[in-house]
Amino acid sequence: MTDIAGLATRRAALTMLDAVLRRGDALDQVEARACRHLELPEDKAMARAIAAETLRHMVDLDALIDARTRQPLADDAKARTVLRMMLAQALVLKTPAHAVVATGLELLSGGPRRLAHGVFGALMRGDPALPEKPTLPETVAQRWRDHWGDAMVEAASIGLAKAPPIDITLRDPETAAHPGGTELIPGHIRLSESGPVPAMPGYAEGAWWVQNISAALPARLLGNGAGRSVYDLCAAPGGKTMQLAVKGWQVTALDLSEKRNRRLSENLERTGLAANIITMDALRWQPEAQADAVLLDAPCTATGIFRRHPDVLHRISERDIADRAQLQAKMLEQAAAWLKPGGHLLYAVCSLEPEEGEAQIGQFLDAHSDFLINAVTPDELPDGLSPTDEGYVRILPHHLAELGGMDGFFIARMQREN
Ligand SMILES: C[S@@+](CC[C@H](N)C(=O)[O-])C[C@H]1O[C@@H](n2cnc3c(N)ncnc32)[C@H](O)[C@@H]1O
């Protein structure tokens, strides 16, 4: 029997959605396994796009489905997930309805095909539209409203509407070899085009790497290394390692993941930069000497990168936030001990949760009287972004919104006194 065209791609998307919604896995983590049967890169990209767009618009897709079902479908019913996917394809990815129906119903083979067919058909006859600003899941909206206010939730919803623009860090700010765009801060460009990165001018020669402007700030805040040593903790795939190496730091880059460290190696090779790479759990590492600086890009809930990874909106719970905060506190404790007196400790997370940011550093400073905040100054940041009263960098979805926004981040720079 020949398979329906595109069915394997939809199966892979369904596997990804199941893993995210039922098991709380990250989309990135499950993508390779879910797509292992797909040969063509464009099929893999399509499977990822179906899963990601379903998650981006899920609350509004559910509202459409609920308006057309007499008995509400269970939240985790396969028919609901398949209908969400079918609608995301038809309304967001503009896949022709016949292809959506043929593959969608086949996914429900032996299940409620007639129901799904009926609901999808009735909805499409009504010419449905999704709101311009996708609705955030209520638990997330409520949490962010409590922390940051209504305007932040509104900006997050606008930001969620589409994947963000691509930012790049130039190896040499004088280089001419890049695709062109808007300079956000010297050496960092927001590209005016999207598309396959490896084919863009300068990429293969190592003239630049992809790095959201928010993620580019922590390493910048350590300044020039002039041969001094830095421990780059949780370093892979190496965006910050490369920035530090360019600035003359002697970098020791440590990460738990062998696979991600392989990407770090490839990135260093492509850009012609060097670092000492260590694959190990940061909690078990024991360096031989203290360093002049430590950059801790701590593992976090990653809720700040919800535009590129909308799965975080559906799988991160209060419990996850508390667990991550606990891990970060342990890592901070270690990092602090590995720093020479007078050295700088740079802490960063791509999270919009204060437990992983302001509260984390507040507790650290309370417990470490030998560490002081080294306040970030406005001239160290892109126009449109200012340090907080405490001297931290807190990046929210409204920052640089007119240029396409920034990833949510928290950054603190501290100095060890003795
Ligand atoms: C936010 S990413 C790092 C991004 C990287 N700093 C960059 O700029 O390209 C977090 C990293 O933490 C690593 N990680 C998580 N837990 C770790 C641990 N216990 N020890 C070391 N690395 C860990 C992950 O493998 C992941 O690569």
The ligand as a Gaussian input file, in Angstrom:
#p B3LYP/6-31G(d) Opt

LIG

0 1
 C       21.413000      28.261000      27.644000
 S       22.304000      26.886000      27.069000
 C       23.886000      27.565000      26.864000
 C       24.099000      28.467000      25.675000
 C       25.555000      28.842000      25.510000
 N       26.101000      29.463000      26.707000
 C       25.782000      29.775000      24.339000
 O       25.963000      30.967000      24.523000
 O       25.805000      29.277000      23.196000
 C       22.476000      25.965000      28.544000
 C       23.488000      24.828000      28.484000
 O       23.607000      24.291000      29.801000
 C       24.042000      22.967000      29.661000
 N       23.885000      22.309000      30.987000
 C       22.731000      21.965000      31.597000
 N       22.980000      21.420000      32.804000
 C       24.326000      21.427000      32.953000
 C       25.210000      20.985000      33.985000
 N       24.739000      20.428000      35.100000
 N       26.535000      21.136000      33.785000
 C       27.019000      21.691000      32.656000
 N       26.237000      22.119000      31.640000
 C       24.908000      21.984000      31.792000
 C       23.200000      22.430000      28.543000
 O       23.788000      21.287000      27.947000
 C       23.139000      23.647000      27.602000
 O       24.101000      23.527000      26.577000

